[in-house]
Amino acid sequence: MDNISLHQFLTVYVWFGLSTILFLFALIARFYERLSGQRTYYRLFTIPALAFTGATIRLASLDQVTNDMVGDGFLAIGGVSLAVLCLHVYRLMTSGR
């Protein structure tokens, strides 16, 4: 197994774990929205999921491991949107304390 195929395997393997965690975050936000009546925008958790999916497909399909602007852009969009959504749900759940 050469380095590129190992990279492809690990990229897809990590994507499955990340997708599971994103699904759990969305379920927690949905549960809290139903429980408290406050808007958590749990449906927007599909944005980081789609961005990370695009990055996984792009990075796994290339013959290079780094220096891809499109893949890095997908990762940045996914990371920033996930951070904003998690911070929003955190502030709602802790009432801004």
Buried (B, 14 or more C-beta within 10 A) or exposed (E): EEEEEEBBEEBEEEBEEBBEEBEEBBEBBBEBBEEEEEEBBBEBBEBBBBBBBBBBBBBBEBEEBEEBEEBBBBBEBBBEBBEBBBEBBEEBBEEEE
